[in-house]
Amino acid sequence: MDLLKWGGGGTLKKAATALAAANGVAHAAFLALFGWRVLASGPIGKVGALVFAAMAAVGLAADAVGWALVKHGGRTKIARMGLWGVALSTALAGILLFIASWTG
């Protein structure tokens, strides 16, 4: 079964594109939040904030690459790898949301 044709009309592709857009906004916000915490926190907080800012940057990169692969991959395995990139970005956004609320 070809996942990119699932639901007819490229429904999965449209959903992945919308999720990638939301992930991009979320990771940009997390990057700004943890970047601010690097500037405003003490020495121990800086280390944690740097790690989490790096996670946000990795998530943003995975989101951008995943979105590009889904958009331009057509019905190939490359597009499926793009879906995994968007999924990785979503998982990182969930982890960062938990961390941001927990350390807030």
Phi and psi restraints in degrees (range 20) as a CNS / XPLOR table:
assign (resid 1 and name C) (resid 2 and name N)
       (resid 2 and name CA) (resid 2 and name C) 1.0 -85.1 20.0 2
assign (resid 2 and name N) (resid 2 and name CA)
       (resid 2 and name C) (resid 3 and name N) 1.0 114.4 20.0 2
assign (resid 2 and name C) (resid 3 and name N)
       (resid 3 and name CA) (resid 3 and name C) 1.0 -66.1 20.0 2
assign (resid 3 and name N) (resid 3 and name CA)
       (resid 3 and name C) (resid 4 and name N) 1.0 -28.7 20.0 2
assign (resid 3 and name C) (resid 4 and name N)
       (resid 4 and name CA) (resid 4 and name C) 1.0 -75.2 20.0 2
assign (resid 4 and name N) (resid 4 and name CA)
       (resid 4 and name C) (resid 5 and name N) 1.0 -14.2 20.0 2
assign (resid 4 and name C) (resid 5 and name N)
       (resid 5 and name CA) (resid 5 and name C) 1.0 -99.8 20.0 2
assign (resid 5 and name N) (resid 5 and name CA)
       (resid 5 and name C) (resid 6 and name N) 1.0 -0.8 20.0 2
assign (resid 5 and name C) (resid 6 and name N)
       (resid 6 and name CA) (resid 6 and name C) 1.0 -60.1 20.0 2
assign (resid 6 and name N) (resid 6 and name CA)
       (resid 6 and name C) (resid 7 and name N) 1.0 126.9 20.0 2
assign (resid 6 and name C) (resid 7 and name N)
       (resid 7 and name CA) (resid 7 and name C) 1.0 88.2 20.0 2
assign (resid 7 and name N) (resid 7 and name CA)
       (resid 7 and name C) (resid 8 and name N) 1.0 -1.6 20.0 2
assign (resid 7 and name C) (resid 8 and name N)
       (resid 8 and name CA) (resid 8 and name C) 1.0 70.9 20.0 2
assign (resid 8 and name N) (resid 8 and name CA)
       (resid 8 and name C) (resid 9 and name N) 1.0 143.6 20.0 2
assign (resid 8 and name C) (resid 9 and name N)
       (resid 9 and name CA) (resid 9 and name C) 1.0 69.0 20.0 2
assign (resid 9 and name N) (resid 9 and name CA)
       (resid 9 and name C) (resid 10 and name N) 1.0 17.1 20.0 2
assign (resid 9 and name C) (resid 10 and name N)
       (resid 10 and name CA) (resid 10 and name C) 1.0 71.0 20.0 2
assign (resid 10 and name N) (resid 10 and name CA)
       (resid 10 and name C) (resid 11 and name N) 1.0 37.5 20.0 2
assign (resid 10 and name C) (resid 11 and name N)
       (resid 11 and name CA) (resid 11 and name C) 1.0 -59.8 20.0 2
assign (resid 11 and name N) (resid 11 and name CA)
       (resid 11 and name C) (resid 12 and name N) 1.0 -42.2 20.0 2
assign (resid 11 and name C) (resid 12 and name N)
       (resid 12 and name CA) (resid 12 and name C) 1.0 -65.5 20.0 2
assign (resid 12 and name N) (resid 12 and name CA)
       (resid 12 and name C) (resid 13 and name N) 1.0 -37.4 20.0 2
assign (resid 12 and name C) (resid 13 and name N)
       (resid 13 and name CA) (resid 13 and name C) 1.0 -65.2 20.0 2
assign (resid 13 and name N) (resid 13 and name CA)
       (resid 13 and name C) (resid 14 and name N) 1.0 -41.0 20.0 2
assign (resid 13 and name C) (resid 14 and name N)
       (resid 14 and name CA) (resid 14 and name C) 1.0 -65.9 20.0 2
assign (resid 14 and name N) (resid 14 and name CA)
       (resid 14 and name C) (resid 15 and name N) 1.0 -40.5 20.0 2
assign (resid 14 and name C) (resid 15 and name N)
       (resid 15 and name CA) (resid 15 and name C) 1.0 -65.5 20.0 2
assign (resid 15 and name N) (resid 15 and name CA)
       (resid 15 and name C) (resid 16 and name N) 1.0 -41.8 20.0 2
assign (resid 15 and name C) (resid 16 and name N)
       (resid 16 and name CA) (resid 16 and name C) 1.0 -65.4 20.0 2
assign (resid 16 and name N) (resid 16 and name CA)
       (resid 16 and name C) (resid 17 and name N) 1.0 -36.4 20.0 2
assign (resid 16 and name C) (resid 17 and name N)
       (resid 17 and name CA) (resid 17 and name C) 1.0 -66.5 20.0 2
assign (resid 17 and name N) (resid 17 and name CA)
       (resid 17 and name C) (resid 18 and name N) 1.0 -43.1 20.0 2
assign (resid 17 and name C) (resid 18 and name N)
       (resid 18 and name CA) (resid 18 and name C) 1.0 -65.8 20.0 2
assign (resid 18 and name N) (resid 18 and name CA)
       (resid 18 and name C) (resid 19 and name N) 1.0 -41.1 20.0 2
assign (resid 18 and name C) (resid 19 and name N)
       (resid 19 and name CA) (resid 19 and name C) 1.0 -65.9 20.0 2
assign (resid 19 and name N) (resid 19 and name CA)
       (resid 19 and name C) (resid 20 and name N) 1.0 -37.1 20.0 2
assign (resid 19 and name C) (resid 20 and name N)
       (resid 20 and name CA) (resid 20 and name C) 1.0 -64.4 20.0 2
assign (resid 20 and name N) (resid 20 and name CA)
       (resid 20 and name C) (resid 21 and name N) 1.0 -38.0 20.0 2
assign (resid 20 and name C) (resid 21 and name N)
       (resid 21 and name CA) (resid 21 and name C) 1.0 -64.7 20.0 2
assign (resid 21 and name N) (resid 21 and name CA)
       (resid 21 and name C) (resid 22 and name N) 1.0 -44.8 20.0 2
assign (resid 21 and name C) (resid 22 and name N)
       (resid 22 and name CA) (resid 22 and name C) 1.0 -64.7 20.0 2
assign (resid 22 and name N) (resid 22 and name CA)
       (resid 22 and name C) (resid 23 and name N) 1.0 -39.5 20.0 2
assign (resid 22 and name C) (resid 23 and name N)
       (resid 23 and name CA) (resid 23 and name C) 1.0 -63.1 20.0 2
assign (resid 23 and name N) (resid 23 and name CA)
       (resid 23 and name C) (resid 24 and name N) 1.0 -39.5 20.0 2
assign (resid 23 and name C) (resid 24 and name N)
       (resid 24 and name CA) (resid 24 and name C) 1.0 -61.1 20.0 2
assign (resid 24 and name N) (resid 24 and name CA)
       (resid 24 and name C) (resid 25 and name N) 1.0 -43.6 20.0 2
assign (resid 24 and name C) (resid 25 and name N)
       (resid 25 and name CA) (resid 25 and name C) 1.0 -64.6 20.0 2
assign (resid 25 and name N) (resid 25 and name CA)
       (resid 25 and name C) (resid 26 and name N) 1.0 -44.3 20.0 2
assign (resid 25 and name C) (resid 26 and name N)
       (resid 26 and name CA) (resid 26 and name C) 1.0 -63.1 20.0 2
assign (resid 26 and name N) (resid 26 and name CA)
       (resid 26 and name C) (resid 27 and name N) 1.0 -44.8 20.0 2
assign (resid 26 and name C) (resid 27 and name N)
       (resid 27 and name CA) (resid 27 and name C) 1.0 -69.0 20.0 2
assign (resid 27 and name N) (resid 27 and name CA)
       (resid 27 and name C) (resid 28 and name N) 1.0 -34.0 20.0 2
assign (resid 27 and name C) (resid 28 and name N)
       (resid 28 and name CA) (resid 28 and name C) 1.0 -64.5 20.0 2
assign (resid 28 and name N) (resid 28 and name CA)
       (resid 28 and name C) (resid 29 and name N) 1.0 -40.2 20.0 2
assign (resid 28 and name C) (resid 29 and name N)
       (resid 29 and name CA) (resid 29 and name C) 1.0 -66.0 20.0 2
assign (resid 29 and name N) (resid 29 and name CA)
       (resid 29 and name C) (resid 30 and name N) 1.0 -41.9 20.0 2
assign (resid 29 and name C) (resid 30 and name N)
       (resid 30 and name CA) (resid 30 and name C) 1.0 -66.1 20.0 2
assign (resid 30 and name N) (resid 30 and name CA)
       (resid 30 and name C) (resid 31 and name N) 1.0 -37.8 20.0 2
assign (resid 30 and name C) (resid 31 and name N)
       (resid 31 and name CA) (resid 31 and name C) 1.0 -63.3 20.0 2
assign (resid 31 and name N) (resid 31 and name CA)
       (resid 31 and name C) (resid 32 and name N) 1.0 -41.7 20.0 2
assign (resid 31 and name C) (resid 32 and name N)
       (resid 32 and name CA) (resid 32 and name C) 1.0 -67.0 20.0 2
assign (resid 32 and name N) (resid 32 and name CA)
       (resid 32 and name C) (resid 33 and name N) 1.0 -42.8 20.0 2
assign (resid 32 and name C) (resid 33 and name N)
       (resid 33 and name CA) (resid 33 and name C) 1.0 -62.3 20.0 2
assign (resid 33 and name N) (resid 33 and name CA)
       (resid 33 and name C) (resid 34 and name N) 1.0 -51.6 20.0 2
assign (resid 33 and name C) (resid 34 and name N)
       (resid 34 and name CA) (resid 34 and name C) 1.0 -73.6 20.0 2
assign (resid 34 and name N) (resid 34 and name CA)
       (resid 34 and name C) (resid 35 and name N) 1.0 -27.5 20.0 2
assign (resid 34 and name C) (resid 35 and name N)
       (resid 35 and name CA) (resid 35 and name C) 1.0 -64.0 20.0 2
assign (resid 35 and name N) (resid 35 and name CA)
       (resid 35 and name C) (resid 36 and name N) 1.0 -41.0 20.0 2
assign (resid 35 and name C) (resid 36 and name N)
       (resid 36 and name CA) (resid 36 and name C) 1.0 -64.8 20.0 2
assign (resid 36 and name N) (resid 36 and name CA)
       (resid 36 and name C) (resid 37 and name N) 1.0 -39.4 20.0 2
assign (resid 36 and name C) (resid 37 and name N)
       (resid 37 and name CA) (resid 37 and name C) 1.0 -66.4 20.0 2
assign (resid 37 and name N) (resid 37 and name CA)
       (resid 37 and name C) (resid 38 and name N) 1.0 -29.0 20.0 2
assign (resid 37 and name C) (resid 38 and name N)
       (resid 38 and name CA) (resid 38 and name C) 1.0 -63.6 20.0 2
assign (resid 38 and name N) (resid 38 and name CA)
       (resid 38 and name C) (resid 39 and name N) 1.0 -41.4 20.0 2
assign (resid 38 and name C) (resid 39 and name N)
       (resid 39 and name CA) (resid 39 and name C) 1.0 -74.1 20.0 2
assign (resid 39 and name N) (resid 39 and name CA)
       (resid 39 and name C) (resid 40 and name N) 1.0 -34.4 20.0 2
assign (resid 39 and name C) (resid 40 and name N)
       (resid 40 and name CA) (resid 40 and name C) 1.0 -100.4 20.0 2
assign (resid 40 and name N) (resid 40 and name CA)
       (resid 40 and name C) (resid 41 and name N) 1.0 -9.3 20.0 2
assign (resid 40 and name C) (resid 41 and name N)
       (resid 41 and name CA) (resid 41 and name C) 1.0 -99.5 20.0 2
assign (resid 41 and name N) (resid 41 and name CA)
       (resid 41 and name C) (resid 42 and name N) 1.0 173.7 20.0 2
assign (resid 41 and name C) (resid 42 and name N)
       (resid 42 and name CA) (resid 42 and name C) 1.0 -78.0 20.0 2
assign (resid 42 and name N) (resid 42 and name CA)
       (resid 42 and name C) (resid 43 and name N) 1.0 -175.6 20.0 2
assign (resid 42 and name C) (resid 43 and name N)
       (resid 43 and name CA) (resid 43 and name C) 1.0 -63.4 20.0 2
assign (resid 43 and name N) (resid 43 and name CA)
       (resid 43 and name C) (resid 44 and name N) 1.0 -37.9 20.0 2
assign (resid 43 and name C) (resid 44 and name N)
       (resid 44 and name CA) (resid 44 and name C) 1.0 -73.6 20.0 2
assign (resid 44 and name N) (resid 44 and name CA)
       (resid 44 and name C) (resid 45 and name N) 1.0 -40.0 20.0 2
assign (resid 44 and name C) (resid 45 and name N)
       (resid 45 and name CA) (resid 45 and name C) 1.0 -64.5 20.0 2
assign (resid 45 and name N) (resid 45 and name CA)
       (resid 45 and name C) (resid 46 and name N) 1.0 -31.2 20.0 2
assign (resid 45 and name C) (resid 46 and name N)
       (resid 46 and name CA) (resid 46 and name C) 1.0 -62.7 20.0 2
assign (resid 46 and name N) (resid 46 and name CA)
       (resid 46 and name C) (resid 47 and name N) 1.0 -40.0 20.0 2
assign (resid 46 and name C) (resid 47 and name N)
       (resid 47 and name CA) (resid 47 and name C) 1.0 -63.5 20.0 2
assign (resid 47 and name N) (resid 47 and name CA)
       (resid 47 and name C) (resid 48 and name N) 1.0 -48.2 20.0 2
assign (resid 47 and name C) (resid 48 and name N)
       (resid 48 and name CA) (resid 48 and name C) 1.0 -62.7 20.0 2
assign (resid 48 and name N) (resid 48 and name CA)
       (resid 48 and name C) (resid 49 and name N) 1.0 -43.2 20.0 2
assign (resid 48 and name C) (resid 49 and name N)
       (resid 49 and name CA) (resid 49 and name C) 1.0 -64.1 20.0 2
assign (resid 49 and name N) (resid 49 and name CA)
       (resid 49 and name C) (resid 50 and name N) 1.0 -37.0 20.0 2
assign (resid 49 and name C) (resid 50 and name N)
       (resid 50 and name CA) (resid 50 and name C) 1.0 -64.5 20.0 2
assign (resid 50 and name N) (resid 50 and name CA)
       (resid 50 and name C) (resid 51 and name N) 1.0 -41.1 20.0 2
assign (resid 50 and name C) (resid 51 and name N)
       (resid 51 and name CA) (resid 51 and name C) 1.0 -63.3 20.0 2
assign (resid 51 and name N) (resid 51 and name CA)
       (resid 51 and name C) (resid 52 and name N) 1.0 -45.2 20.0 2
assign (resid 51 and name C) (resid 52 and name N)
       (resid 52 and name CA) (resid 52 and name C) 1.0 -72.0 20.0 2
assign (resid 52 and name N) (resid 52 and name CA)
       (resid 52 and name C) (resid 53 and name N) 1.0 -33.1 20.0 2
assign (resid 52 and name C) (resid 53 and name N)
       (resid 53 and name CA) (resid 53 and name C) 1.0 -65.7 20.0 2
assign (resid 53 and name N) (resid 53 and name CA)
       (resid 53 and name C) (resid 54 and name N) 1.0 -37.7 20.0 2
assign (resid 53 and name C) (resid 54 and name N)
       (resid 54 and name CA) (resid 54 and name C) 1.0 -65.1 20.0 2
assign (resid 54 and name N) (resid 54 and name CA)
       (resid 54 and name C) (resid 55 and name N) 1.0 -39.2 20.0 2
assign (resid 54 and name C) (resid 55 and name N)
       (resid 55 and name CA) (resid 55 and name C) 1.0 -61.8 20.0 2
assign (resid 55 and name N) (resid 55 and name CA)
       (resid 55 and name C) (resid 56 and name N) 1.0 -39.6 20.0 2
assign (resid 55 and name C) (resid 56 and name N)
       (resid 56 and name CA) (resid 56 and name C) 1.0 -64.9 20.0 2
assign (resid 56 and name N) (resid 56 and name CA)
       (resid 56 and name C) (resid 57 and name N) 1.0 -39.1 20.0 2
assign (resid 56 and name C) (resid 57 and name N)
       (resid 57 and name CA) (resid 57 and name C) 1.0 -66.7 20.0 2
assign (resid 57 and name N) (resid 57 and name CA)
       (resid 57 and name C) (resid 58 and name N) 1.0 -40.5 20.0 2
assign (resid 57 and name C) (resid 58 and name N)
       (resid 58 and name CA) (resid 58 and name C) 1.0 -63.9 20.0 2
assign (resid 58 and name N) (resid 58 and name CA)
       (resid 58 and name C) (resid 59 and name N) 1.0 -41.9 20.0 2
assign (resid 58 and name C) (resid 59 and name N)
       (resid 59 and name CA) (resid 59 and name C) 1.0 -63.4 20.0 2
assign (resid 59 and name N) (resid 59 and name CA)
       (resid 59 and name C) (resid 60 and name N) 1.0 -40.2 20.0 2
assign (resid 59 and name C) (resid 60 and name N)
       (resid 60 and name CA) (resid 60 and name C) 1.0 -65.0 20.0 2
assign (resid 60 and name N) (resid 60 and name CA)
       (resid 60 and name C) (resid 61 and name N) 1.0 -41.1 20.0 2
assign (resid 60 and name C) (resid 61 and name N)
       (resid 61 and name CA) (resid 61 and name C) 1.0 -66.7 20.0 2
assign (resid 61 and name N) (resid 61 and name CA)
       (resid 61 and name C) (resid 62 and name N) 1.0 -43.4 20.0 2
assign (resid 61 and name C) (resid 62 and name N)
       (resid 62 and name CA) (resid 62 and name C) 1.0 -62.7 20.0 2
assign (resid 62 and name N) (resid 62 and name CA)
       (resid 62 and name C) (resid 63 and name N) 1.0 -36.7 20.0 2
assign (resid 62 and name C) (resid 63 and name N)
       (resid 63 and name CA) (resid 63 and name C) 1.0 -66.0 20.0 2
assign (resid 63 and name N) (resid 63 and name CA)
       (resid 63 and name C) (resid 64 and name N) 1.0 -46.5 20.0 2
assign (resid 63 and name C) (resid 64 and name N)
       (resid 64 and name CA) (resid 64 and name C) 1.0 -64.6 20.0 2
assign (resid 64 and name N) (resid 64 and name CA)
       (resid 64 and name C) (resid 65 and name N) 1.0 -44.9 20.0 2
assign (resid 64 and name C) (resid 65 and name N)
       (resid 65 and name CA) (resid 65 and name C) 1.0 -67.1 20.0 2
assign (resid 65 and name N) (resid 65 and name CA)
       (resid 65 and name C) (resid 66 and name N) 1.0 -42.9 20.0 2
assign (resid 65 and name C) (resid 66 and name N)
       (resid 66 and name CA) (resid 66 and name C) 1.0 -61.3 20.0 2
assign (resid 66 and name N) (resid 66 and name CA)
       (resid 66 and name C) (resid 67 and name N) 1.0 -43.2 20.0 2
assign (resid 66 and name C) (resid 67 and name N)
       (resid 67 and name CA) (resid 67 and name C) 1.0 -62.5 20.0 2
assign (resid 67 and name N) (resid 67 and name CA)
       (resid 67 and name C) (resid 68 and name N) 1.0 -43.7 20.0 2
assign (resid 67 and name C) (resid 68 and name N)
       (resid 68 and name CA) (resid 68 and name C) 1.0 -63.2 20.0 2
assign (resid 68 and name N) (resid 68 and name CA)
       (resid 68 and name C) (resid 69 and name N) 1.0 -40.1 20.0 2
assign (resid 68 and name C) (resid 69 and name N)
       (resid 69 and name CA) (resid 69 and name C) 1.0 -68.2 20.0 2
assign (resid 69 and name N) (resid 69 and name CA)
       (resid 69 and name C) (resid 70 and name N) 1.0 -38.6 20.0 2
assign (resid 69 and name C) (resid 70 and name N)
       (resid 70 and name CA) (resid 70 and name C) 1.0 -66.3 20.0 2
assign (resid 70 and name N) (resid 70 and name CA)
       (resid 70 and name C) (resid 71 and name N) 1.0 -42.8 20.0 2
assign (resid 70 and name C) (resid 71 and name N)
       (resid 71 and name CA) (resid 71 and name C) 1.0 -68.4 20.0 2
assign (resid 71 and name N) (resid 71 and name CA)
       (resid 71 and name C) (resid 72 and name N) 1.0 -42.6 20.0 2
assign (resid 71 and name C) (resid 72 and name N)
       (resid 72 and name CA) (resid 72 and name C) 1.0 -104.7 20.0 2
assign (resid 72 and name N) (resid 72 and name CA)
       (resid 72 and name C) (resid 73 and name N) 1.0 -0.8 20.0 2
assign (resid 72 and name C) (resid 73 and name N)
       (resid 73 and name CA) (resid 73 and name C) 1.0 -81.0 20.0 2
assign (resid 73 and name N) (resid 73 and name CA)
       (resid 73 and name C) (resid 74 and name N) 1.0 -14.8 20.0 2
assign (resid 73 and name C) (resid 74 and name N)
       (resid 74 and name CA) (resid 74 and name C) 1.0 65.1 20.0 2
assign (resid 74 and name N) (resid 74 and name CA)
       (resid 74 and name C) (resid 75 and name N) 1.0 -133.7 20.0 2
assign (resid 74 and name C) (resid 75 and name N)
       (resid 75 and name CA) (resid 75 and name C) 1.0 -112.1 20.0 2
assign (resid 75 and name N) (resid 75 and name CA)
       (resid 75 and name C) (resid 76 and name N) 1.0 48.1 20.0 2
assign (resid 75 and name C) (resid 76 and name N)
       (resid 76 and name CA) (resid 76 and name C) 1.0 -113.8 20.0 2
assign (resid 76 and name N) (resid 76 and name CA)
       (resid 76 and name C) (resid 77 and name N) 1.0 176.4 20.0 2
assign (resid 76 and name C) (resid 77 and name N)
       (resid 77 and name CA) (resid 77 and name C) 1.0 -67.9 20.0 2
assign (resid 77 and name N) (resid 77 and name CA)
       (resid 77 and name C) (resid 78 and name N) 1.0 -21.7 20.0 2
assign (resid 77 and name C) (resid 78 and name N)
       (resid 78 and name CA) (resid 78 and name C) 1.0 -63.6 20.0 2
assign (resid 78 and name N) (resid 78 and name CA)
       (resid 78 and name C) (resid 79 and name N) 1.0 -41.2 20.0 2
assign (resid 78 and name C) (resid 79 and name N)
       (resid 79 and name CA) (resid 79 and name C) 1.0 -65.1 20.0 2
assign (resid 79 and name N) (resid 79 and name CA)
       (resid 79 and name C) (resid 80 and name N) 1.0 -35.8 20.0 2
assign (resid 79 and name C) (resid 80 and name N)
       (resid 80 and name CA) (resid 80 and name C) 1.0 -65.6 20.0 2
assign (resid 80 and name N) (resid 80 and name CA)
       (resid 80 and name C) (resid 81 and name N) 1.0 -37.2 20.0 2
assign (resid 80 and name C) (resid 81 and name N)
       (resid 81 and name CA) (resid 81 and name C) 1.0 -64.2 20.0 2
assign (resid 81 and name N) (resid 81 and name CA)
       (resid 81 and name C) (resid 82 and name N) 1.0 -34.2 20.0 2
assign (resid 81 and name C) (resid 82 and name N)
       (resid 82 and name CA) (resid 82 and name C) 1.0 -63.1 20.0 2
assign (resid 82 and name N) (resid 82 and name CA)
       (resid 82 and name C) (resid 83 and name N) 1.0 -38.4 20.0 2
assign (resid 82 and name C) (resid 83 and name N)
       (resid 83 and name CA) (resid 83 and name C) 1.0 -62.4 20.0 2
assign (resid 83 and name N) (resid 83 and name CA)
       (resid 83 and name C) (resid 84 and name N) 1.0 -38.4 20.0 2
assign (resid 83 and name C) (resid 84 and name N)
       (resid 84 and name CA) (resid 84 and name C) 1.0 -66.2 20.0 2
assign (resid 84 and name N) (resid 84 and name CA)
       (resid 84 and name C) (resid 85 and name N) 1.0 -35.6 20.0 2
assign (resid 84 and name C) (resid 85 and name N)
       (resid 85 and name CA) (resid 85 and name C) 1.0 -65.0 20.0 2
assign (resid 85 and name N) (resid 85 and name CA)
       (resid 85 and name C) (resid 86 and name N) 1.0 -42.1 20.0 2
assign (resid 85 and name C) (resid 86 and name N)
       (resid 86 and name CA) (resid 86 and name C) 1.0 -65.8 20.0 2
assign (resid 86 and name N) (resid 86 and name CA)
       (resid 86 and name C) (resid 87 and name N) 1.0 -39.0 20.0 2
assign (resid 86 and name C) (resid 87 and name N)
       (resid 87 and name CA) (resid 87 and name C) 1.0 -65.3 20.0 2
assign (resid 87 and name N) (resid 87 and name CA)
       (resid 87 and name C) (resid 88 and name N) 1.0 -40.4 20.0 2
assign (resid 87 and name C) (resid 88 and name N)
       (resid 88 and name CA) (resid 88 and name C) 1.0 -61.5 20.0 2
assign (resid 88 and name N) (resid 88 and name CA)
       (resid 88 and name C) (resid 89 and name N) 1.0 -43.3 20.0 2
assign (resid 88 and name C) (resid 89 and name N)
       (resid 89 and name CA) (resid 89 and name C) 1.0 -62.4 20.0 2
assign (resid 89 and name N) (resid 89 and name CA)
       (resid 89 and name C) (resid 90 and name N) 1.0 -39.6 20.0 2
assign (resid 89 and name C) (resid 90 and name N)
       (resid 90 and name CA) (resid 90 and name C) 1.0 -65.1 20.0 2
assign (resid 90 and name N) (resid 90 and name CA)
       (resid 90 and name C) (resid 91 and name N) 1.0 -42.2 20.0 2
assign (resid 90 and name C) (resid 91 and name N)
       (resid 91 and name CA) (resid 91 and name C) 1.0 -63.9 20.0 2
assign (resid 91 and name N) (resid 91 and name CA)
       (resid 91 and name C) (resid 92 and name N) 1.0 -43.0 20.0 2
assign (resid 91 and name C) (resid 92 and name N)
       (resid 92 and name CA) (resid 92 and name C) 1.0 -64.3 20.0 2
assign (resid 92 and name N) (resid 92 and name CA)
       (resid 92 and name C) (resid 93 and name N) 1.0 -37.2 20.0 2
assign (resid 92 and name C) (resid 93 and name N)
       (resid 93 and name CA) (resid 93 and name C) 1.0 -64.3 20.0 2
assign (resid 93 and name N) (resid 93 and name CA)
       (resid 93 and name C) (resid 94 and name N) 1.0 -39.0 20.0 2
assign (resid 93 and name C) (resid 94 and name N)
       (resid 94 and name CA) (resid 94 and name C) 1.0 -64.1 20.0 2
assign (resid 94 and name N) (resid 94 and name CA)
       (resid 94 and name C) (resid 95 and name N) 1.0 -42.7 20.0 2
assign (resid 94 and name C) (resid 95 and name N)
       (resid 95 and name CA) (resid 95 and name C) 1.0 -64.3 20.0 2
assign (resid 95 and name N) (resid 95 and name CA)
       (resid 95 and name C) (resid 96 and name N) 1.0 -44.0 20.0 2
assign (resid 95 and name C) (resid 96 and name N)
       (resid 96 and name CA) (resid 96 and name C) 1.0 -67.5 20.0 2
assign (resid 96 and name N) (resid 96 and name CA)
       (resid 96 and name C) (resid 97 and name N) 1.0 -33.9 20.0 2
assign (resid 96 and name C) (resid 97 and name N)
       (resid 97 and name CA) (resid 97 and name C) 1.0 -63.4 20.0 2
assign (resid 97 and name N) (resid 97 and name CA)
       (resid 97 and name C) (resid 98 and name N) 1.0 -43.0 20.0 2
assign (resid 97 and name C) (resid 98 and name N)
       (resid 98 and name CA) (resid 98 and name C) 1.0 -62.7 20.0 2
assign (resid 98 and name N) (resid 98 and name CA)
       (resid 98 and name C) (resid 99 and name N) 1.0 -46.4 20.0 2
assign (resid 98 and name C) (resid 99 and name N)
       (resid 99 and name CA) (resid 99 and name C) 1.0 -64.3 20.0 2
assign (resid 99 and name N) (resid 99 and name CA)
       (resid 99 and name C) (resid 100 and name N) 1.0 -41.8 20.0 2
assign (resid 99 and name C) (resid 100 and name N)
       (resid 100 and name CA) (resid 100 and name C) 1.0 -64.1 20.0 2
assign (resid 100 and name N) (resid 100 and name CA)
       (resid 100 and name C) (resid 101 and name N) 1.0 -39.0 20.0 2
assign (resid 100 and name C) (resid 101 and name N)
       (resid 101 and name CA) (resid 101 and name C) 1.0 -74.9 20.0 2
assign (resid 101 and name N) (resid 101 and name CA)
       (resid 101 and name C) (resid 102 and name N) 1.0 -32.0 20.0 2
assign (resid 101 and name C) (resid 102 and name N)
       (resid 102 and name CA) (resid 102 and name C) 1.0 -74.7 20.0 2
assign (resid 102 and name N) (resid 102 and name CA)
       (resid 102 and name C) (resid 103 and name N) 1.0 -36.7 20.0 2
assign (resid 102 and name C) (resid 103 and name N)
       (resid 103 and name CA) (resid 103 and name C) 1.0 -93.5 20.0 2
assign (resid 103 and name N) (resid 103 and name CA)
       (resid 103 and name C) (resid 104 and name N) 1.0 -6.4 20.0 2
